[in-house]
Amino acid sequence: MSTSIAHKKRRVRSDYIYHQTHRTRWFDNDMYAHLNNTVYAMLFDSIINTYLITHCGMDPFTHNNPTLTTPDPSTTTTSTPSKFKSNQVGIMVSSYCDYFSSVSFPDILDLGLRVTKLGNSSVTYEVGVFKEGEEEVKVVGGYTHVFVARETMRPTREGMEDGVRRGLERLVVVDDTAVGGGKGAKL
């Protein structure tokens, strides 16, 4: 079920489980003196991939580095990047962004992340963008990843790897259209 724009516009920080701070740059502004729309895609990519690397065992930097070993994924910690070499990659298949209010340099942003749908091989993320010191959400957006085998670039029969799934399950929320209420513990 799709979440309406009106519900997204009422998002608060506690609706999101994982948070990351982002300091805007002069370069982020466009000729209208607010963040260019392409910057939001980079923000979404940053928080999502930071979470995948630090909490799900995804490490894109080990794929071409044969000197790193592949430890047991069950020993992966959630506070530091994992050395677990995933045999899958996440491919973006759709994205969206709903704008409610603008931000600009030199604003400091609080990004919030949650998972709105977790399938066999796919995940849909939602990111809320908040300006430091303000409660109103400025932007809500996200995208859907399909996890595929590195070698074939196709989904596997088994779906996403267990370590990735366990990490993403920590971000799943059930959107009952309630506003606020902190649907999960902060990570």
Secondary structure, DSSP 8 states (H G I E B T S, - for coil): ----HHHHHT--GGG-SEEEEEE--GGGB-TTSSB-HHHHHHHHHHHHHHHHHHHS---TTSTT-TTS----GGG--SSS------SEEEEEEEEEEEESS---TT-EEEEEEEEEEE-SSEEEEEEEEEETT--SEEEEEEEEEEEEETTT-S--TT-S-HHHHHHHHTTB----S---S--S---
